[in-house]
Amino acid sequence: MERPDLSGQVAVITGGAKGVGRLFAEQLVQAGAAVAIVARNRALLDATAEDLRQGGATVVPFVADVTDRAASRAAIAAVHDVLGPIDVLVNNAGVANLGRVIDVDLDFWWQAFEIHVKATMAWCQDVLPQMIERRSGRIINVTSTAAVWTIPGGSAYTASKAGLSAFTRVLNAELHGTGVLAFAIAPRLRSDMTDHIQASPAVPSGFRAAASQQTDEQRDAQRRNTVALFRRIVAGALDDHAGEHLESESPPS
Ligand SMILES: NC(=O)c1ccc[n+]([C@@H]2O[C@H](COP(=O)([O-])OP(=O)(O)OC[C@H]3O[C@@H](n4cnc5c(N)ncnc54)[C@H](OP(=O)(O)O)[C@@H]3O)[C@@H](O)[C@H]2O)c1
């Protein structure tokens, strides 16, 4: 797997403290970027930043709830002040928020859309002007295979991720000619979120069985595929596929 070179670049990743976000933050650090990680849990953010700084990398934690516009704008301004203009924005923060349509709490259900769709839209609105002015930048939205799956109990997750993939397609079309590209990546990685889905009675056991029966080798392969696709995106190798819903398990050749 070739490592992209992002020396001198600034990357921001929401939900960068653990799981997929941490994995992508590691890739950005290894590529030489200065990295800002954003999430709500300060203790975990600080611990992750400390880990990722081993070896001398620049990794700065910023506490913000991505659905809080004022806090998000303050974080974006702070990144700009501390690290410089943003070259790569990864909208990764996410929640599963499971529950059947018949009885799930509506506000809990809608929160998935607030995080996956509305917050992504807001962060794009607030970061894009500086990218467009510099005629360079990459927005990477973390979607899910669930966007095209049927998961009973997962309507908030699947529908909001489908919305995010559609949003990314349109955003990339609107950005045509600006020098800025938007990508939608569907990763696969065992994480707190996938463990939560595995344990949830809201999802029928038949839909959970496949993941729970995975071997360590299969999980390692999913991790490698996720890293490989992310690296190709940040390296510019998939610029012709900007806007598409890109799956780590079936990447473009
Ligand atoms: N793991 C997979 O196989 C998989 C597959 C497809 C898609 N994805 C997507 O990948 C992304 C990360 O998932 P994951 O599996 O790594 O889950 P995870 O381990 O639960 O991590 C979620 C991250 O998002 C942050 N977050 C959640 N709500 C937030 C908010 N309102 N504001 C700021 N940060 C928030 C969390 O930090 P705080 O709680 O501290 O805020 C955490 O860092 C999600 O968008 C998910 O849908 C994952």
The ligand as a MOL file (V3000), in Angstrom:
LIG
                    3D

  0  0  0     0  0            999 V3000
M  V30 BEGIN CTAB
M  V30 COUNTS 48 52 0 0 0
M  V30 BEGIN ATOM
M  V30 1 N -17.2330 0.8890 11.8900 0
M  V30 2 C -17.7520 0.5610 10.6970 0
M  V30 3 O -17.6280 -0.5860 10.2250 0
M  V30 4 C -18.4780 1.6010 9.8970 0
M  V30 5 C -19.1030 1.1870 8.7200 0
M  V30 6 C -19.7570 2.1430 7.9430 0
M  V30 7 C -19.7490 3.4630 8.3310 0
M  V30 8 N -19.1250 3.8360 9.4900 0 CHG=1
M  V30 9 C -19.1430 5.2530 9.8580 0
M  V30 10 O -17.8760 5.6430 10.3470 0
M  V30 11 C -18.0650 6.7160 11.2650 0
M  V30 12 C -17.3630 6.3780 12.5710 0
M  V30 13 O -17.9670 5.2170 13.0910 0
M  V30 14 P -17.2400 4.2540 14.1390 0
M  V30 15 O -17.6050 2.8840 13.7750 0
M  V30 16 O -15.8200 4.6400 14.2570 0 CHG=-1
M  V30 17 O -18.0550 4.6380 15.4580 0
M  V30 18 P -17.5820 5.0230 16.9350 0
M  V30 19 O -16.4160 4.1900 17.3320 0
M  V30 20 O -18.8130 5.0120 17.7520 0
M  V30 21 O -17.0490 6.5450 16.7830 0
M  V30 22 C -17.9350 7.6070 16.5350 0
M  V30 23 C -17.1740 8.9110 16.6850 0
M  V30 24 O -18.0650 9.9960 16.3660 0
M  V30 25 C -18.0140 10.9540 17.4220 0
M  V30 26 N -19.2850 11.6530 17.5050 0
M  V30 27 C -20.5240 11.1210 17.5780 0
M  V30 28 N -21.4540 12.0850 17.6700 0
M  V30 29 C -20.7760 13.2670 17.6450 0
M  V30 30 C -21.1760 14.6240 17.7200 0
M  V30 31 N -22.4660 14.9780 17.8160 0
M  V30 32 N -20.2160 15.5820 17.6570 0
M  V30 33 C -18.9020 15.2400 17.5620 0
M  V30 34 N -18.4720 13.9740 17.4830 0
M  V30 35 C -19.4050 12.9880 17.5400 0
M  V30 36 C -17.6870 10.1460 18.6710 0
M  V30 37 O -17.0490 10.9260 19.6780 0
M  V30 38 P -17.8320 11.5630 20.9560 0
M  V30 39 O -18.8600 10.5700 21.3830 0
M  V30 40 O -16.7370 11.8200 21.9400 0
M  V30 41 O -18.4220 12.8500 20.4500 0
M  V30 42 C -16.6750 9.1380 18.0980 0
M  V30 43 O -15.3830 9.7010 18.0720 0
M  V30 44 C -19.5550 6.9130 11.4410 0
M  V30 45 O -20.0130 7.9580 10.6160 0
M  V30 46 C -20.1230 5.5760 10.9620 0
M  V30 47 O -21.4320 5.6900 10.5100 0
M  V30 48 C -18.5120 2.9280 10.2890 0
M  V30 END ATOM
M  V30 BEGIN BOND
M  V30 1 1 1 2
M  V30 2 2 2 3
M  V30 3 1 2 4
M  V30 4 1 4 5
M  V30 5 2 4 48
M  V30 6 2 5 6
M  V30 7 1 6 7
M  V30 8 2 7 8
M  V30 9 1 8 9
M  V30 10 1 8 48
M  V30 11 1 9 10
M  V30 12 1 9 46
M  V30 13 1 10 11
M  V30 14 1 11 12
M  V30 15 1 11 44
M  V30 16 1 12 13
M  V30 17 1 13 14
M  V30 18 2 14 15
M  V30 19 1 14 16
M  V30 20 1 14 17
M  V30 21 1 17 18
M  V30 22 2 18 19
M  V30 23 1 18 20
M  V30 24 1 18 21
M  V30 25 1 21 22
M  V30 26 1 22 23
M  V30 27 1 23 24
M  V30 28 1 23 42
M  V30 29 1 24 25
M  V30 30 1 25 26
M  V30 31 1 25 36
M  V30 32 1 26 27
M  V30 33 1 26 35
M  V30 34 2 27 28
M  V30 35 1 28 29
M  V30 36 1 29 30
M  V30 37 2 29 35
M  V30 38 1 30 31
M  V30 39 2 30 32
M  V30 40 1 32 33
M  V30 41 2 33 34
M  V30 42 1 34 35
M  V30 43 1 36 37
M  V30 44 1 36 42
M  V30 45 1 37 38
M  V30 46 2 38 39
M  V30 47 1 38 40
M  V30 48 1 38 41
M  V30 49 1 42 43
M  V30 50 1 44 45
M  V30 51 1 44 46
M  V30 52 1 46 47
M  V30 END BOND
M  V30 END CTAB
M  END
